[in-house]
Amino acid sequence: MTKKIAVLVGSGSQTSISQIVAHHLAKVAPAGLTFNFVQIADLPLYDRDSDNQEIASYQRFRAEIAASDAVLLITPEHNASFSAMIKNAIDIGSRPMGQSLWIGKPAGIVSIGAGAAGGVRAADQLRTVCSGSFVNMPTAPFAANVGGVFNGVVGENGEIVSEPVKNMLAGFIESYAAFVNRF
Ligand SMILES: Cc1cc2nc3c(=O)[nH]c(=O)nc-3n(C[C@H](O)[C@H](O)[C@H](O)COP(=O)(O)O)c2cc1C
């Protein structure tokens, strides 16, 4: 059975390496997964008052999450954590109270960092967020951590050229597909 994956990328940069990684993963993923790149850069910052307001981008975002079977969270490391854009999207999907769209959807985590550790702190902190009671997503225990992104990972045409990184990402998406298919 085909699984519909909602892909959330935590960078709106025009030259985002996280976006490059996301599209690479979709390209090399095994058959049986379909990818919907969900726009999150346009979502206003959440607060509880938003629950009583009709915000078109929130409605669009929530409908796309509701229609998905699983989630792939792809985040740059920003100051030793995941990006605020990712957190804002997770908060929006978790509310109004009692209407969280995340609960039970299997999740995978990919981090991107300039440092050699590849944003492992961002990935680990994001896994903690996924365990929150209003998010409660079964999350793959492994993550893909893409490091040294300004040191030969991406080529001039905006594609991943590092063979070790390509191999690591291929292994990750195979494992992620197997994980998602358990649910
Ligand atoms: C505000 C900010 C903070 C950053 N902090 C870290 C960090 O703590 N660790 C790290 O490895 N890279 C850090 N970086 C580098 C980013 O991870 C890197 O630029 C990455 O490419 C950003 O993803 P993007 O290209 O998809 O926007 C930081 C970048 C920014 C803009």
The ligand as a Tripos MOL2 file, in Angstrom:
@<TRIPOS>MOLECULE
LIG
   31    33     1     0     0
SMALL
NO_CHARGES

@<TRIPOS>ATOM
      1 C1         20.8580   31.0900   12.8340 C.3       1 LIG1
      2 C2         21.7600   29.9470   12.4090 C.ar      1 LIG1
      3 C3         22.3260   29.1420   13.3760 C.ar      1 LIG1
      4 C4         23.1060   28.0670   13.0110 C.ar      1 LIG1
      5 N1         23.5760   27.2230   13.9840 N.ar      1 LIG1
      6 C5         24.2240   26.1000   13.6360 C.ar      1 LIG1
      7 C6         24.6190   25.1540   14.6150 C.ar      1 LIG1
      8 O1         24.3720   25.3040   15.7900 O.2       1 LIG1
      9 N2         25.2560   24.0340   14.1920 N.ar      1 LIG1
     10 C7         25.5420   23.7940   12.8750 C.ar      1 LIG1
     11 O2         26.1150   22.7480   12.5500 O.2       1 LIG1
     12 N3         25.1740   24.6640   11.9160 N.ar      1 LIG1
     13 C8         24.5220   25.8040   12.2650 C.ar      1 LIG1
     14 N4         24.1030   26.6990   11.2960 N.ar      1 LIG1
     15 C9         24.3990   26.3980    9.8980 C.3       1 LIG1
     16 C10        23.1810   25.7830    9.2280 C.3       1 LIG1
     17 O3         22.8570   24.5210    9.7660 O.3       1 LIG1
     18 C11        23.4570   25.6700    7.7410 C.3       1 LIG1
     19 O4         23.6170   26.9830    7.2500 O.3       1 LIG1
     20 C12        22.3720   24.9860    6.9680 C.3       1 LIG1
     21 O5         22.7020   25.0000    5.6180 O.3       1 LIG1
     22 C13        21.0830   25.7040    7.0860 C.3       1 LIG1
     23 O6         20.0860   25.0090    6.3650 O.3       1 LIG1
     24 P1         19.4460   25.6390    5.0460 P.3       1 LIG1
     25 O7         20.5550   25.7790    4.0430 O.co2     1 LIG1
     26 O8         18.4220   24.6340    4.6550 O.co2     1 LIG1
     27 O9         18.8450   26.9670    5.4240 O.co2     1 LIG1
     28 C14        23.3570   27.7880   11.6450 C.ar      1 LIG1
     29 C15        22.8040   28.6330   10.6740 C.ar      1 LIG1
     30 C16        22.0010   29.6940   11.0550 C.ar      1 LIG1
     31 C17        21.3820   30.5580    9.9780 C.3       1 LIG1
@<TRIPOS>BOND
     1     1     2 1
     2     2     3 ar
     3     2    30 ar
     4     3     4 ar
     5     4     5 ar
     6     4    28 ar
     7     5     6 ar
     8     6     7 ar
     9     6    13 1
    10     7     8 2
    11     7     9 ar
    12     9    10 ar
    13    10    11 2
    14    10    12 ar
    15    12    13 ar
    16    13    14 ar
    17    14    15 1
    18    14    28 ar
    19    15    16 1
    20    16    17 1
    21    16    18 1
    22    18    19 1
    23    18    20 1
    24    20    21 1
    25    20    22 1
    26    22    23 1
    27    23    24 1
    28    24    25 2
    29    24    26 1
    30    24    27 1
    31    28    29 ar
    32    29    30 ar
    33    30    31 1
@<TRIPOS>SUBSTRUCTURE
     1 LIG1         1 GROUP 0 **** ****
